Amino acid sequence: MAAILLRKLKFPDSITIVGDESFLPYQKPGLSKTFLSGEIEKDLLFLRKLEFYKKNNISIMLESKVKSLNRHDKCLILENNKKISYSRLIIATGSYPIKLNTKTSNNDISYLRTINDSENLKSQMNTS
């Protein structure tokens, strides 16, 4: 949403979104509500279509993880050692679920943070 807002406000510089998932940016609240219940399809979770990002000069690096941040040189180093320079940086990591420490097998607990998590939970519910 930050990138979309920056373009709406006519921010002139390049924008790159780095994310570790294989999906375009999407609405997280819908995962546990409308998508999980089957009220909407996956495509409706995405904030914008790929064409929007291309048209608005917003680069998206999917399946990429930042390994380190060098504030002095103003660059990010990805896990594949690719270096991305920046003039300004927004760190929007989202949240991660707190993993429960139980004696139960991890297969008995489902965590919901990503589209993949939601799809896995949905398939488990359909087979039960």
Secondary structure, DSSP 8 states (H G I E B T S, - for coil): -HHHHHHHTT--S-EEEE-SSSS--B-SGGGGTTTTTTSS-GGGGBSS-HHHHHHTTEEEETT--EEEEETTTTEEEETT--EEE-SS--------------SS-GGG----SSHHHHHHHHHHHHH-
